[in-house]
Amino acid sequence: MNILHIYPKNNELIQSHVQLLVEGLKQSATVVVADNTKSFYQQARDVQADIIHIHGANQMVQTKAMRCARKLNIRTVVTPHGQLQPFALELLPPQQRAAMSLVQSEFIEGAYAVITMGKMERLGFMALGWNPRVEEVHNAVTTNTITAAEMAAQTFAIYQKVLDSNTLELMDDLTLRALKVIIKAGIMGDKRWVEKEAQEVDARLIDWRRLLIYAEHEHISNYTDYGIHVLDYSSPLIDTTKIPAYFPRRFQRPRPIKELIGDYQGDETDYLMRMIRQILKAPTLLNMMELTRELYRDNVNDDQLAEALEEANLTKRAARLIQVLKEQVLLDEGYMPIDPLDDRQTDVLRNALKNHLKI
């Protein structure tokens, strides 16, 4: 884990806090610091930071750091150091206070987490409504309620929580390929369906922690666990249900398709149409996998389903869905009821999966 701290060099209290963190984190992470914009830009390019920790909130150096982090797609954590407290904002001239509030709300809203240093600061910040992901870690520089080691440990736990969120975004190419193979094997229950694709995957190089956490968050662990077993892969034992993570504001854990559309009523075409309508309305990877499993059943009448889609004016939208199933869960051509369609609207479905866990 690589952490880059950025703080204003003219604030000795913040500097002391960062120094304690650096000392306490050095056994757990690679930590570098910058106290000015020029140094920060160089470090951000050279260090390949996993997280940028921004200290303070009332100077341009923090805003520039956040914008740089966005450009480089690096996750951020912000510790305001009390600078967003009502009394602190009141010290600013009205015009500057209004301008700073706009800037502050913009960059703090995009932070993965905001660390406050006490109950009063936490409640004051939450009242602003800028970011719901608020943590509380006392400052060992200013209080004896916490040791420097405890402060560093609690801060490190927040960093880990950040990196355990939306792990799809952090997966390398090999792990992404492995995920698709594992999903397909889990759906089919037979590794012969993925023999060719599995040859391109070295299980020893899979980022198992991120893959397994992603499966937990998307509620597909039953499939991935079974797929791993079918492929005879050896994955670490990780209780992903106990790993904390951050989620988007309106995130809801995906629900099985039967809970959304009801049980199968004896008409396969009707059941598939209900599944397709639900997925087009609210696409999730779990439901797409359930649809894929259904399309492999022997009693699917492709011609009848194609006619039903045409009558419902859903052919193009369903064709885009078939394209995404082909890409994401390796749906075979022989089990596609209609030809796939790849156009700009197909990206809407792709992005729904890609951004489902995005903060």
Contacts in CASP RR format, 6 or more apart in sequence:
PFRMAT RR
TARGET T0000
AUTHOR 0000-0000-0000
METHOD contacts of the structure
MODEL  1
MNILHIYPKNNELIQSHVQLLVEGLKQSATVVVADNTKSFYQQARDVQAD
IIHIHGANQMVQTKAMRCARKLNIRTVVTPHGQLQPFALELLPPQQRAAM
SLVQSEFIEGAYAVITMGKMERLGFMALGWNPRVEEVHNAVTTNTITAAE
MAAQTFAIYQKVLDSNTLELMDDLTLRALKVIIKAGIMGDKRWVEKEAQE
VDARLIDWRRLLIYAEHEHISNYTDYGIHVLDYSSPLIDTTKIPAYFPRR
FQRPRPIKELIGDYQGDETDYLMRMIRQILKAPTLLNMMELTRELYRDNV
NDDQLAEALEEANLTKRAARLIQVLKEQVLLDEGYMPIDPLDDRQTDVLR
NALKNHLKI
1 28 0 8 1.000
1 29 0 8 1.000
1 30 0 8 1.000
1 50 0 8 1.000
1 51 0 8 1.000
1 159 0 8 1.000
1 160 0 8 1.000
1 163 0 8 1.000
2 29 0 8 1.000
2 30 0 8 1.000
2 31 0 8 1.000
2 32 0 8 1.000
2 47 0 8 1.000
2 48 0 8 1.000
2 49 0 8 1.000
2 50 0 8 1.000
2 51 0 8 1.000
3 25 0 8 1.000
3 29 0 8 1.000
3 30 0 8 1.000
3 31 0 8 1.000
3 32 0 8 1.000
3 49 0 8 1.000
3 50 0 8 1.000
3 51 0 8 1.000
3 52 0 8 1.000
3 53 0 8 1.000
3 159 0 8 1.000
4 31 0 8 1.000
4 32 0 8 1.000
4 33 0 8 1.000
4 34 0 8 1.000
4 40 0 8 1.000
4 43 0 8 1.000
4 44 0 8 1.000
4 47 0 8 1.000
4 49 0 8 1.000
4 51 0 8 1.000
4 52 0 8 1.000
4 53 0 8 1.000
5 18 0 8 1.000
5 21 0 8 1.000
5 22 0 8 1.000
5 31 0 8 1.000
5 32 0 8 1.000
5 33 0 8 1.000
5 34 0 8 1.000
5 52 0 8 1.000
5 53 0 8 1.000
5 55 0 8 1.000
6 33 0 8 1.000
6 34 0 8 1.000
6 35 0 8 1.000
6 40 0 8 1.000
6 52 0 8 1.000
6 53 0 8 1.000
6 54 0 8 1.000
6 55 0 8 1.000
6 61 0 8 1.000
6 62 0 8 1.000
6 65 0 8 1.000
7 14 0 8 1.000
7 15 0 8 1.000
7 18 0 8 1.000
7 33 0 8 1.000
7 34 0 8 1.000
7 35 0 8 1.000
7 54 0 8 1.000
7 55 0 8 1.000
7 56 0 8 1.000
8 14 0 8 1.000
8 35 0 8 1.000
8 55 0 8 1.000
8 56 0 8 1.000
8 59 0 8 1.000
8 61 0 8 1.000
8 62 0 8 1.000
9 15 0 8 1.000
9 35 0 8 1.000
9 36 0 8 1.000
11 56 0 8 1.000
11 81 0 8 1.000
13 81 0 8 1.000
13 141 0 8 1.000
13 142 0 8 1.000
14 55 0 8 1.000
14 56 0 8 1.000
14 81 0 8 1.000
15 35 0 8 1.000
16 141 0 8 1.000
17 55 0 8 1.000
17 79 0 8 1.000
17 81 0 8 1.000
17 139 0 8 1.000
17 140 0 8 1.000
17 141 0 8 1.000
18 33 0 8 1.000
18 55 0 8 1.000
20 140 0 8 1.000
20 141 0 8 1.000
20 148 0 8 1.000
20 151 0 8 1.000
20 152 0 8 1.000
21 31 0 8 1.000
21 53 0 8 1.000
21 151 0 8 1.000
21 152 0 8 1.000
21 155 0 8 1.000
22 31 0 8 1.000
22 33 0 8 1.000
23 148 0 8 1.000
23 152 0 8 1.000
24 148 0 8 1.000
24 149 0 8 1.000
24 152 0 8 1.000
25 31 0 8 1.000
25 152 0 8 1.000
25 155 0 8 1.000
25 156 0 8 1.000
28 152 0 8 1.000
28 156 0 8 1.000
29 156 0 8 1.000
29 159 0 8 1.000
30 47 0 8 1.000
32 43 0 8 1.000
32 47 0 8 1.000
32 49 0 8 1.000
33 43 0 8 1.000
34 40 0 8 1.000
34 42 0 8 1.000
34 43 0 8 1.000
36 61 0 8 1.000
37 61 0 8 1.000
37 64 0 8 1.000
37 65 0 8 1.000
40 61 0 8 1.000
40 64 0 8 1.000
40 65 0 8 1.000
40 68 0 8 1.000
41 68 0 8 1.000
43 49 0 8 1.000
44 52 0 8 1.000
44 68 0 8 1.000
44 69 0 8 1.000
44 72 0 8 1.000
44 74 0 8 1.000
49 74 0 8 1.000
50 74 0 8 1.000
50 75 0 8 1.000
50 159 0 8 1.000
50 163 0 8 1.000
51 74 0 8 1.000
51 75 0 8 1.000
51 76 0 8 1.000
51 77 0 8 1.000
51 112 0 8 1.000
51 159 0 8 1.000
51 162 0 8 1.000
51 163 0 8 1.000
52 65 0 8 1.000
52 68 0 8 1.000
52 69 0 8 1.000
52 74 0 8 1.000
52 75 0 8 1.000
52 76 0 8 1.000
52 77 0 8 1.000
53 76 0 8 1.000
53 77 0 8 1.000
53 78 0 8 1.000
53 79 0 8 1.000
53 159 0 8 1.000
54 62 0 8 1.000
54 65 0 8 1.000
54 66 0 8 1.000
54 69 0 8 1.000
54 76 0 8 1.000
54 77 0 8 1.000
54 78 0 8 1.000
54 79 0 8 1.000
54 111 0 8 1.000
55 62 0 8 1.000
55 78 0 8 1.000
55 79 0 8 1.000
55 81 0 8 1.000
56 62 0 8 1.000
56 78 0 8 1.000
56 79 0 8 1.000
56 80 0 8 1.000
56 81 0 8 1.000
56 82 0 8 1.000
56 83 0 8 1.000
57 78 0 8 1.000
57 80 0 8 1.000
57 81 0 8 1.000
57 82 0 8 1.000
57 83 0 8 1.000
57 84 0 8 1.000
57 104 0 8 1.000
57 108 0 8 1.000
58 83 0 8 1.000
58 88 0 8 1.000
58 92 0 8 1.000
58 100 0 8 1.000
58 104 0 8 1.000
62 78 0 8 1.000
62 107 0 8 1.000
63 103 0 8 1.000
63 104 0 8 1.000
63 107 0 8 1.000
65 76 0 8 1.000
66 76 0 8 1.000
66 78 0 8 1.000
66 107 0 8 1.000
66 108 0 8 1.000
66 110 0 8 1.000
66 111 0 8 1.000
67 107 0 8 1.000
69 75 0 8 1.000
69 76 0 8 1.000
70 110 0 8 1.000
75 112 0 8 1.000
75 162 0 8 1.000
75 163 0 8 1.000
76 110 0 8 1.000
76 111 0 8 1.000
76 112 0 8 1.000
77 111 0 8 1.000
77 112 0 8 1.000
77 113 0 8 1.000
77 114 0 8 1.000
77 115 0 8 1.000
77 158 0 8 1.000
77 159 0 8 1.000
77 162 0 8 1.000
78 107 0 8 1.000
78 108 0 8 1.000
78 111 0 8 1.000
78 113 0 8 1.000
78 114 0 8 1.000
78 115 0 8 1.000
79 114 0 8 1.000
79 115 0 8 1.000
79 116 0 8 1.000
79 117 0 8 1.000
80 108 0 8 1.000
80 114 0 8 1.000
80 116 0 8 1.000
80 121 0 8 1.000
80 125 0 8 1.000
81 117 0 8 1.000
82 88 0 8 1.000
82 116 0 8 1.000
82 117 0 8 1.000
82 121 0 8 1.000
84 104 0 8 1.000
84 108 0 8 1.000
84 121 0 8 1.000
84 124 0 8 1.000
84 125 0 8 1.000
84 128 0 8 1.000
85 120 0 8 1.000
85 121 0 8 1.000
85 124 0 8 1.000
86 124 0 8 1.000
89 97 0 8 1.000
89 100 0 8 1.000
89 101 0 8 1.000
90 97 0 8 1.000
92 100 0 8 1.000
104 130 0 8 1.000
105 128 0 8 1.000
105 130 0 8 1.000
108 114 0 8 1.000
108 130 0 8 1.000
108 131 0 8 1.000
109 130 0 8 1.000
109 131 0 8 1.000
110 131 0 8 1.000
110 359 0 8 1.000
111 131 0 8 1.000
111 133 0 8 1.000
112 133 0 8 1.000
112 162 0 8 1.000
112 165 0 8 1.000
112 246 0 8 1.000
112 359 0 8 1.000
113 133 0 8 1.000
113 134 0 8 1.000
113 135 0 8 1.000
113 158 0 8 1.000
113 161 0 8 1.000
113 162 0 8 1.000
113 246 0 8 1.000
114 125 0 8 1.000
114 130 0 8 1.000
114 131 0 8 1.000
114 133 0 8 1.000
114 134 0 8 1.000
114 135 0 8 1.000
115 135 0 8 1.000
115 136 0 8 1.000
115 137 0 8 1.000
115 155 0 8 1.000
115 158 0 8 1.000
116 122 0 8 1.000
116 125 0 8 1.000
116 134 0 8 1.000
116 135 0 8 1.000
116 136 0 8 1.000
116 137 0 8 1.000
117 136 0 8 1.000
117 137 0 8 1.000
117 138 0 8 1.000
117 139 0 8 1.000
117 142 0 8 1.000
118 136 0 8 1.000
118 138 0 8 1.000
119 136 0 8 1.000
122 134 0 8 1.000
122 136 0 8 1.000
125 131 0 8 1.000
125 134 0 8 1.000
126 132 0 8 1.000
126 134 0 8 1.000
132 249 0 8 1.000
133 246 0 8 1.000
133 359 0 8 1.000
135 158 0 8 1.000
137 146 0 8 1.000
137 151 0 8 1.000
137 154 0 8 1.000
137 155 0 8 1.000
137 158 0 8 1.000
138 145 0 8 1.000
138 146 0 8 1.000
138 151 0 8 1.000
139 146 0 8 1.000
139 151 0 8 1.000
140 146 0 8 1.000
140 147 0 8 1.000
140 148 0 8 1.000
140 150 0 8 1.000
140 151 0 8 1.000
146 154 0 8 1.000
161 244 0 8 1.000
161 245 0 8 1.000
161 246 0 8 1.000
162 246 0 8 1.000
163 170 0 8 1.000
164 209 0 8 1.000
164 213 0 8 1.000
164 243 0 8 1.000
164 244 0 8 1.000
164 245 0 8 1.000
165 245 0 8 1.000
165 246 0 8 1.000
165 247 0 8 1.000
165 357 0 8 1.000
165 359 0 8 1.000
166 245 0 8 1.000
166 246 0 8 1.000
166 357 0 8 1.000
166 358 0 8 1.000
166 359 0 8 1.000
167 209 0 8 1.000
167 210 0 8 1.000
167 211 0 8 1.000
167 213 0 8 1.000
167 214 0 8 1.000
167 217 0 8 1.000
167 357 0 8 1.000
168 210 0 8 1.000
168 214 0 8 1.000
168 354 0 8 1.000
168 357 0 8 1.000
169 357 0 8 1.000
169 358 0 8 1.000
170 210 0 8 1.000
171 179 0 8 1.000
171 207 0 8 1.000
171 210 0 8 1.000
171 211 0 8 1.000
171 214 0 8 1.000
172 207 0 8 1.000
174 201 0 8 1.000
174 202 0 8 1.000
174 205 0 8 1.000
174 206 0 8 1.000
175 205 0 8 1.000
175 206 0 8 1.000
175 207 0 8 1.000
175 210 0 8 1.000
175 211 0 8 1.000
177 197 0 8 1.000
177 200 0 8 1.000
177 201 0 8 1.000
178 201 0 8 1.000
178 203 0 8 1.000
178 206 0 8 1.000
178 211 0 8 1.000
179 211 0 8 1.000
179 214 0 8 1.000
179 224 0 8 1.000
180 197 0 8 1.000
180 328 0 8 1.000
180 329 0 8 1.000
180 330 0 8 1.000
181 194 0 8 1.000
181 197 0 8 1.000
181 198 0 8 1.000
181 201 0 8 1.000
181 231 0 8 1.000
181 330 0 8 1.000
182 211 0 8 1.000
182 224 0 8 1.000
182 227 0 8 1.000
182 228 0 8 1.000
182 231 0 8 1.000
182 233 0 8 1.000
183 220 0 8 1.000
183 223 0 8 1.000
183 224 0 8 1.000
183 227 0 8 1.000
183 289 0 8 1.000
183 328 0 8 1.000
183 329 0 8 1.000
183 330 0 8 1.000
184 193 0 8 1.000
184 194 0 8 1.000
184 197 0 8 1.000
184 329 0 8 1.000
184 330 0 8 1.000
185 191 0 8 1.000
185 193 0 8 1.000
185 194 0 8 1.000
185 198 0 8 1.000
185 226 0 8 1.000
185 227 0 8 1.000
185 228 0 8 1.000
185 230 0 8 1.000
185 231 0 8 1.000
186 223 0 8 1.000
186 224 0 8 1.000
186 226 0 8 1.000
186 227 0 8 1.000
186 230 0 8 1.000
187 223 0 8 1.000
187 289 0 8 1.000
187 292 0 8 1.000
187 293 0 8 1.000
187 296 0 8 1.000
187 329 0 8 1.000
188 194 0 8 1.000
188 230 0 8 1.000
188 296 0 8 1.000
189 226 0 8 1.000
189 227 0 8 1.000
189 230 0 8 1.000
190 230 0 8 1.000
191 198 0 8 1.000
191 230 0 8 1.000
191 231 0 8 1.000
191 232 0 8 1.000
193 332 0 8 1.000
194 231 0 8 1.000
194 330 0 8 1.000
197 330 0 8 1.000
198 231 0 8 1.000
203 231 0 8 1.000
203 233 0 8 1.000
203 234 0 8 1.000
206 233 0 8 1.000
206 235 0 8 1.000
208 235 0 8 1.000
208 236 0 8 1.000
208 238 0 8 1.000
209 236 0 8 1.000
209 238 0 8 1.000
211 224 0 8 1.000
212 221 0 8 1.000
212 224 0 8 1.000
212 235 0 8 1.000
212 236 0 8 1.000
212 238 0 8 1.000
212 240 0 8 1.000
213 238 0 8 1.000
213 240 0 8 1.000
213 243 0 8 1.000
213 245 0 8 1.000
214 357 0 8 1.000
215 221 0 8 1.000
215 223 0 8 1.000
215 224 0 8 1.000
215 225 0 8 1.000
215 240 0 8 1.000
216 240 0 8 1.000
216 241 0 8 1.000
216 243 0 8 1.000
217 245 0 8 1.000
217 247 0 8 1.000
217 253 0 8 1.000
217 357 0 8 1.000
218 254 0 8 1.000
218 284 0 8 1.000
218 285 0 8 1.000
218 286 0 8 1.000
218 356 0 8 1.000
218 357 0 8 1.000
219 253 0 8 1.000
219 254 0 8 1.000
219 255 0 8 1.000
219 256 0 8 1.000
219 286 0 8 1.000
220 254 0 8 1.000
220 285 0 8 1.000
220 286 0 8 1.000
220 289 0 8 1.000
221 240 0 8 1.000
223 289 0 8 1.000
227 233 0 8 1.000
228 235 0 8 1.000
246 359 0 8 1.000
247 357 0 8 1.000
247 359 0 8 1.000
248 357 0 8 1.000
248 358 0 8 1.000
248 359 0 8 1.000
251 356 0 8 1.000
251 357 0 8 1.000
254 284 0 8 1.000
254 285 0 8 1.000
254 286 0 8 1.000
254 287 0 8 1.000
255 286 0 8 1.000
256 286 0 8 1.000
256 287 0 8 1.000
256 290 0 8 1.000
257 275 0 8 1.000
257 278 0 8 1.000
257 286 0 8 1.000
257 287 0 8 1.000
257 290 0 8 1.000
257 291 0 8 1.000
260 278 0 8 1.000
260 287 0 8 1.000
261 271 0 8 1.000
261 274 0 8 1.000
261 275 0 8 1.000
261 277 0 8 1.000
261 278 0 8 1.000
262 274 0 8 1.000
264 271 0 8 1.000
265 271 0 8 1.000
268 294 0 8 1.000
268 297 0 8 1.000
268 299 0 8 1.000
268 300 0 8 1.000
268 301 0 8 1.000
269 301 0 8 1.000
269 304 0 8 1.000
269 305 0 8 1.000
269 308 0 8 1.000
271 294 0 8 1.000
272 291 0 8 1.000
272 294 0 8 1.000
272 295 0 8 1.000
272 300 0 8 1.000
272 305 0 8 1.000
272 337 0 8 1.000
273 305 0 8 1.000
273 308 0 8 1.000
273 309 0 8 1.000
273 312 0 8 1.000
275 287 0 8 1.000
275 290 0 8 1.000
275 291 0 8 1.000
275 294 0 8 1.000
276 291 0 8 1.000
276 309 0 8 1.000
276 314 0 8 1.000
276 318 0 8 1.000
276 321 0 8 1.000
277 314 0 8 1.000
278 287 0 8 1.000
279 287 0 8 1.000
279 288 0 8 1.000
279 291 0 8 1.000
279 321 0 8 1.000
280 314 0 8 1.000
280 317 0 8 1.000
280 318 0 8 1.000
280 321 0 8 1.000
283 321 0 8 1.000
283 324 0 8 1.000
283 349 0 8 1.000
283 352 0 8 1.000
283 353 0 8 1.000
284 353 0 8 1.000
284 356 0 8 1.000
285 328 0 8 1.000
285 353 0 8 1.000
285 356 0 8 1.000
288 321 0 8 1.000
288 324 0 8 1.000
288 325 0 8 1.000
288 328 0 8 1.000
288 329 0 8 1.000
288 353 0 8 1.000
289 329 0 8 1.000
291 321 0 8 1.000
291 325 0 8 1.000
292 325 0 8 1.000
292 329 0 8 1.000
292 331 0 8 1.000
294 300 0 8 1.000
295 325 0 8 1.000
295 331 0 8 1.000
295 335 0 8 1.000
295 336 0 8 1.000
295 337 0 8 1.000
296 335 0 8 1.000
300 335 0 8 1.000
300 337 0 8 1.000
302 337 0 8 1.000
302 338 0 8 1.000
305 337 0 8 1.000
305 338 0 8 1.000
306 315 0 8 1.000
306 337 0 8 1.000
306 338 0 8 1.000
309 315 0 8 1.000
309 318 0 8 1.000
309 337 0 8 1.000
309 338 0 8 1.000
315 338 0 8 1.000
316 341 0 8 1.000
316 345 0 8 1.000
317 345 0 8 1.000
318 338 0 8 1.000
319 338 0 8 1.000
319 339 0 8 1.000
319 340 0 8 1.000
319 341 0 8 1.000
320 340 0 8 1.000
320 341 0 8 1.000
320 342 0 8 1.000
320 343 0 8 1.000
320 345 0 8 1.000
320 346 0 8 1.000
320 348 0 8 1.000
320 349 0 8 1.000
321 349 0 8 1.000
322 331 0 8 1.000
322 336 0 8 1.000
322 337 0 8 1.000
322 338 0 8 1.000
322 339 0 8 1.000
322 340 0 8 1.000
322 341 0 8 1.000
323 340 0 8 1.000
323 341 0 8 1.000
323 342 0 8 1.000
323 346 0 8 1.000
324 346 0 8 1.000
324 349 0 8 1.000
324 350 0 8 1.000
324 353 0 8 1.000
325 331 0 8 1.000
326 333 0 8 1.000
326 336 0 8 1.000
326 340 0 8 1.000
327 350 0 8 1.000
328 353 0 8 1.000
END
